[in-house]
Amino acid sequence: MTPNKSKYLFSGVLSAVIWGFFAIPLRNLKSYPSEQILYYRIFTSLVVIWLAIFLFRRKELHKDIGYFKLCSSKEKRTIWLQVVGATILLVLNWYTFIYAINNVSIKSGAFAYMVCPLITAFGGFVILKEHLYKIQIIALLLATSSILMLATGSLIEVAWSVVIAALYAFYLIIQRKMQGLDKLNVLAVQITIAVFLMLPFYLYHHTALPAEPGFWLNVLLIAVLFTVLPLFLSLFALVGIPSSTLGIIIYINPIIAFTVAILYFNEKIDPHQLMAYLLLLFAVFLFNWNMIKDMLTFKRKH
């Protein structure tokens, strides 16, 4: 791999590594209601992402505005429906993830992002009519078996994991259908819409602003280090490496999250759960086998 490609690969790996430690600042806010964390994550992310766009990505913003103006009325309506639909899914995903990490278990959040790409692939197969190889269909059946195995142990954990994963998976499917627009600009618009969606709930449940500096430090960390920065890094990675390679790299996130849950937060894992997680890991490996094989072949040739 050339040094030129290495920086893109490093960016992709770094984004996945950062997301793997997301549970730490969330757990620091465990004493606060999940919806309060969500409100301030969205509000702070709004300021951070638009600041980043105006400072570093004005060219891409002007290009997208020009593209949207040239679209027909029907195309504009489709784009808005996709953006609003994706926003609702993203907000629900953020809320369920925050709630699960602080009220269910960190493992449930990690498991969600292990199974999410498989649900995305299944959704792409059913909704977008994307092709799946036989080995990938077998992998999806194995993944389903691992979910059922876990469900016999802790139905609540698995239910939360599947809901989190499904919300994010369908968000990604909508994102995949949106072509011609810069992904970061789309995210900025989605966060803006999310603010307007959340504002009535925030005002209805409004209490005094949290006074503890620790709350604002962790919210700022979540907005900058665990929302905008890894998204920047993953978008930068896609400039130089295929999305399929990034898809493999993303699995670093749940592996680190599981490690953090067990070693840092002392969450217990019984043999039954371990067997189910290993089966899922094998399913993930099997699902991506053709891609892994192509990557290894490419490296041997170069």
C-alpha positions, 0 to 999 in steps of 0.5 A: 500500500502506498503512503498516499493510500495509507493516510486514507486507511489510517483515517478509516481505522481512526474513525472506527477506533474513536467510535469504539470508546463512545460508551465512556463519555456516555456513561459519565452522563449516566445520572442525566436523562437520555433525552437530555443528553440527546437534546444537547448532543444535537444542539452542540453538533449543530454548532460544530458541524456548521462551523466546520462546513463554513470554515473548511467546506464552503466549496462543497456547500456552494456546489450542493446548493447549485445542484439542488437548484437545478433539480426538478420539483419532483426530485426536490420533493424526493430529496426532502422526503429522504432527508427528513425520513433519514433524520427521524431514523438517525434521531431515534437511533441516537436516542435508543443507543444512549438509553441502551448504554446507560440503562441496559448494557454497553454490550447491547450497544456494541452488539448492535453495531456488530449486527448493523452492517448485516441488517443493512445488507439484508435491507439492501437485498430486499429494498434496493434489490442488491445482489447477495452471494450464496455465502453471504446468505448463509452468513445472514442465517448464521447471524440470525442464529446468533441473535436467537441464541442471545435472545434465549439469554437476555431478550431485553438486551437483544431487543434493544440491539436489534432496534438500534441496529435496524434504525441505523441500517435503514438510515444507511439505506436511505443515505445510499439512495441519495446520490449527487449530494455531499454526505457531510452537508446532508448530515448538517441539514439532517442535524438542523431538521433534528433541532427543529424536531426536538425543540418542542419536546425540549421546551415542553420538558425544559428544566434549568440548564445543567450547571456542572462543567462535567456535563458540558465537557462530556457533551462537547466531547460527544459532539466533536470527538464522537460525532463530527470528527469520526464522520470527517475521518470516514468521509476523508477515508472514502476519498482514497479507499473503497467503501467496501474496505471501510465496511470491514474497518468499521467492525473495529468499533464493536470489538473495542466497545466489547473490550471496553464493556468487559475490561473497563466497566466490568460487564459480565459475559457468560459462556452462552453469550460468548458462543453467540458473539463468536458465531456472529463474528464468524458470520461477519467474516463469512459475509465479507469473505469475498471482499477480504479475499480480494483485499489479500489478493490486491496486497500480494500483487502490489 
